[in-house]
């Protein structure tokens, strides 16, 4: 099943979960937001790639930014537009962004880059549409977590870390297996540098401490393995 069809299927449930679910609210989003500390949003143009139900779009709009979102799921776009009437949401993906050169001050993307078959092309499009000195901050499924297989209780093994190919990631919360392109972190970093970006920061997105009380089991599990990563890139 195509990625857009899967997200169309789970769009409503995903929206409800992402608002206060552990993985988004306690790991991924705090790490992404931390990369923008000190950045001014008022009057800035921001693109939210793989915007989903508009989590980052809402955050940027609340800080005075002019926000555009792009996503391959029609149902996600409908939710994002309803949640953020001041934003502009467009059907599409990062491989061909329908914007002029040097349009955006910032581009953000949450857990979407792993769905791009040609990551180099996507990064080139991001760089093209960013203004000089613009920031691209994105999160992705950590390569180690994605290839970890459970053998028995508290015992795991790795599955072909250096074999880069299309795989399926089981999301039990939503009852689906999500296609993604497995890449080593080395590949991702070298693609970013080779595209002309400067890497300014990196995070393994460790769970925030206050989540330990509300989600004790998930907190313990995810302080022992990295769920996702965040990269902060700048266009020079």
C-alpha positions, 0 to 999 in steps of 0.5 A: 500500500502506498504511503499516502493511502496508509496515512489517509487510513490512519489520519484521524487516529494519528491526529488524536495521538500526536497531540499528547502521545509519548513519541511525538509530545515527549521525544520528537517535538521537544527535540525539534523545537529545541533546535529553533531556540533563539530563532525569530518567527514573527513575519518569517516564511516557514514550510512544513514538509510532511506536515501531517495534521499540522503539528509544526504548522500550528506551533509556527503560526502561534509564533507569528510566522507565515506557514505553508504545509505540504503532504501527500495525504489528502486527509492530513491536509484537510485536518491541517487546514481545519486546525490552522486556517491561516496556513496554506496547505498543498498536496505533494512531497519534498521531491518536487516543491512547488515554490520559487528559489529562496522562498523560505526562512525556515523549513521543518519536517517531522518524521517524513524524510524516511519516506523519500526514495531519493533523499538527495533530490529532496535535500536539493529541493529544500536547499533550493527553496531556502533563503541564504542562511536559512535553516532546515530542521528535520527529524527521522526514525533512528536507523538503529531503532528501525532495524532492531528485532526482538528475539525474546524479552529484553533481548534484541538483534540488529537486522542488516544495518548496512543494507540500505533498502525499502522496509516496513516499520510496524506501528502497533498503535495504528495497526499498520506497517509503514513503508520507509527507506532504511539508510545509515546515519552516515549516508544521511549526514554525507548526503546533507553535506554533499548537498551543500548544507552545514550541519549545526546541531544533532540530537538523539531526541532522548525522552524529556524527564517530565514524561517519566511519571506519565509514561514510565514503561515507554520512558524506560524503553526509550532511554535505552534505545534511540527512537529518532534523531534530529538534524539542524542544517543551514544553507550558506 
